[in-house]
């Protein structure tokens, strides 16, 4: 029972990690402390969706939000 749970947990962790890596490869990351010069990846939300900042927005990676 414990072994099955551990294998399932590992499979989920690997699939989430691969999904995050795919997002990071396709979009450049935002530069901290500067407004975005183009659309950039600020991070991944708690629901595992990419958080994208538009040109001129500031990325706050701690809260996973973009502000004007």
C-alpha positions as a Markdown table, in Angstrom:
| # | Residue | x | y | z |
|---|---|---|---|---|
| 1 | Unk | 0.0 | 0.0 | 0.0 |
| 2 | Unk | 2.7 | 2.5 | 1.0 |
| 3 | Unk | 4.8 | 1.5 | -2.0 |
| 4 | Unk | 1.9 | 2.1 | -4.4 |
| 5 | Unk | 1.3 | 5.5 | -2.8 |
| 6 | Unk | 5.0 | 6.4 | -3.2 |
| 7 | Unk | 5.0 | 5.4 | -6.9 |
| 8 | Unk | 1.9 | 7.4 | -7.6 |
| 9 | Unk | 3.3 | 10.5 | -5.8 |
| 10 | Unk | 6.5 | 10.2 | -7.7 |
| 11 | Unk | 4.6 | 9.9 | -11.0 |
| 12 | Unk | 2.6 | 13.1 | -10.2 |
| 13 | Unk | 5.7 | 15.0 | -9.2 |
| 14 | Unk | 7.6 | 14.1 | -12.4 |
| 15 | Unk | 4.6 | 15.0 | -14.6 |
| 16 | Unk | 4.2 | 18.4 | -12.9 |
| 17 | Unk | 8.0 | 19.1 | -13.2 |
| 18 | Unk | 7.9 | 18.3 | -16.9 |
| 19 | Unk | 4.9 | 20.6 | -17.5 |
| 20 | Unk | 6.7 | 23.4 | -15.7 |
| 21 | Unk | 9.9 | 22.8 | -17.7 |
| 22 | Unk | 7.9 | 23.0 | -20.9 |
| 23 | Unk | 6.4 | 26.4 | -20.0 |
| 24 | Unk | 9.8 | 27.7 | -19.0 |
| 25 | Unk | 11.4 | 26.7 | -22.3 |
| 26 | Unk | 8.8 | 28.4 | -24.4 |
| 27 | Unk | 8.7 | 31.8 | -22.7 |
| 28 | Unk | 11.5 | 34.0 | -21.4 |
| 29 | Unk | 11.3 | 34.8 | -17.7 |
| 30 | Unk | 10.7 | 38.2 | -16.3 |
| 31 | Unk | 13.6 | 40.2 | -14.9 |
| 32 | Unk | 13.1 | 41.0 | -11.2 |
| 33 | Unk | 13.2 | 44.6 | -10.2 |
| 34 | Unk | 12.4 | 45.9 | -13.7 |
| 35 | Unk | 9.2 | 46.3 | -15.7 |
| 36 | Unk | 8.7 | 43.8 | -18.5 |
| 37 | Unk | 9.9 | 44.9 | -21.9 |
| 38 | Unk | 7.8 | 42.2 | -23.6 |
| 39 | Unk | 5.5 | 39.4 | -22.5 |
| 40 | Unk | 7.4 | 37.2 | -20.0 |
| 41 | Unk | 6.8 | 34.4 | -17.6 |
| 42 | Unk | 6.5 | 35.5 | -14.0 |
| 43 | Unk | 6.0 | 32.1 | -12.6 |
| 44 | Unk | 3.5 | 29.3 | -12.2 |
| 45 | Unk | 0.3 | 29.8 | -10.2 |
| 46 | Unk | -0.9 | 27.6 | -7.4 |
| 47 | Unk | -3.2 | 25.9 | -10.0 |
| 48 | Unk | -0.1 | 25.2 | -12.2 |
| 49 | Unk | -1.1 | 27.8 | -14.8 |
| 50 | Unk | 1.7 | 30.1 | -16.2 |
| 51 | Unk | 1.5 | 33.7 | -14.9 |
| 52 | Unk | 2.4 | 36.0 | -17.8 |
| 53 | Unk | 3.2 | 39.7 | -17.4 |
| 54 | Unk | 2.6 | 42.1 | -20.3 |
| 55 | Unk | 4.9 | 44.8 | -21.5 |
| 56 | Unk | 5.2 | 47.5 | -18.7 |
| 57 | Unk | 4.0 | 45.3 | -15.9 |
| 58 | Unk | 6.1 | 44.3 | -12.8 |
| 59 | Unk | 6.4 | 40.7 | -11.8 |
| 60 | Unk | 6.0 | 39.8 | -8.1 |
| 61 | Unk | 7.1 | 36.2 | -8.0 |
| 62 | Unk | 6.5 | 35.8 | -4.3 |
| 63 | Unk | 2.7 | 36.3 | -4.9 |
| 64 | Unk | 2.8 | 35.1 | -8.5 |
| 65 | Unk | 1.1 | 38.3 | -9.8 |
| 66 | Unk | 1.8 | 41.1 | -12.3 |
| 67 | Unk | 1.0 | 44.7 | -11.5 |
| 68 | Unk | 1.0 | 47.8 | -13.7 |
